[in-house]
Each structure stands twice: as structure tokens, then as C-alpha cells.
Amino acid sequence: MCARPRKVTDDDVFMAAYRVMSRVGPNELTLGHIAAEAGVTAGLLVQRFGSKRDLLLQLAERFSTGTGEMFAQLREGRRSPLTVLRAYAECMAGMAETPAALLRNLQYLQMDLTDPDFRKHIAKNAVATRNELRKLIREAVAAKELVPSTDAKQLARTIEAVIGGSMLSWAFYQEGTSSKWLRDDLNAILKPYLK
């Protein structure tokens, strides 16, 4: 008797797509790559999602609603709000682990910014991320990690700008790791606010 094949969930497919996307840019990405990574056929993906674009749109939608979950995972085992904030920055630095990885991520970002169907999902994610950053900053003030006069709204916006800009500038200079580069930039902007 043959073993019954394991049912592959949409989340399994999305995780497979994410893994493939970390290796190839949008122009090289195919349903065949994703299917092979997920252990299914490309035909099954066509039946379930329709096209590569439709699959990527559903992935973008899933990603846009997962911000709270991501921050909840970052909070696990970390009591300090600033430690969680630094863990978030570390996570973002992973997108620029190498100049090639950063370029790949920028190619996907270009797609997200120029296609209105994708843009609505990245905009939703951006708003949710900024809200989570504000929340962490307010918690850091309450925990006396940051000075009481800290403007959570402005500092969250500045942190977003620094993280994005830091990844790009690291790619220009490539001194040390992107993680350390971003960590140093984040520490520099947090320094005036530290208790």
C-alpha cells in the first residue's frame, strides 16, 4: 500500500515561494521553482492559484496581514522593548545580507511599488509596521529605556528611514556585515533618547 501524500497547505506553498524568492529575482522566478520547493507539481499551483502573479499577490496579502504575528514572534523571550526593536532591525538587515540579496529584494520592491495590486499590500504592511514600532517606542518610554519626551510617532518614522537607508549605504561601502552596519546606525539615532 502506498503512503497517502501529505496535503500541502497554502502556507506551505507561501513559505516555499518565500524561500525561492530569497534565491532568485522576480524575472527568474517560475511556478516550477516554487512547485519543486513545495514538493508539488506546477499544475497543482496553477489549479490552486491560477498564475505566478496571482500566487505572488496572495503571498503579498498574507504578508501584509502578518505584521502583528511577526512582532509577536520577535517579542518571544525578549522583555525589553528596545531589545525587540533591535531584533526587528536585525531581521531587516537579513534582507541585505549580501549586495545580491539586497538587489533581489529591491527588484521585488519595485514590483510592489509599481503595480497597484501589489502596492496596496505593501502599504498595508508599512502602516502596520510603523504602528508596531510606535508601540515599542511607547513601551520603551514606559519601561524607562527611553526619555519621557520621546516622540514615538517621529522616532518610528526615523527608524524606518534609517533602516532602509542603512541597507542601501551598506551595499555602497560593504564594510563589515550589513547587520553590524544597521545596528550601528540604529544605535546612533537611539542614543539621544536613551535614559
C-alpha positions, 0 to 999 in steps of 0.5 A: 500500500502506498503512503497517502501524500501529505496535503500541502497547505497554502502556507506551505506553498507561501513559505516555499515561494518565500524561500525561492524568492530569497534565491532568485529575482522576480524575472527568474522566478517560475511556478516550477521553482516554487512547485519543486520547493513545495514538493508539488507539481506546477499544475497543482499551483496553477489549479490552486492559484491560477498564475505566478502573479496571482500566487505572488499577490496572495503571498503579498496579502498574507504578508501584509496581514502578518505584521502583528504575528511577526512582532509577536514572534520577535517579542518571544523571550525578549522583555525589553522593548528596545531589545525587540526593536533591535531584533526587528532591525536585525531581521531587516538587515537579513534582507541585505545580507549580501549586495545580491540579496539586497538587489533581489529584494529591491527588484521585488520592491519595485514590483510592489511599488509599481503595480497597484495590486501589489502596492496596496499590500505593501502599504498595508504592511508599512502602516502596520509596521510603523504602528508596531514600532510606535508601540515599542517606542511607547513601551520603551518610554514606559519601561524607562529605556527611553526619555519621557519626551520621546516622540514615538510617532517621529522616532518610528518614522526615523527608524524606518528611514534609517533602516532602509537607508542603512541597507542601501549605504551598506551595499555602497561601502560593504564594510563589515556585515550589513547587520553590524552596519544597521545596528550601528546606525540604529544605535546612533539615532537611539542614543539621544533618547536613551535614559 
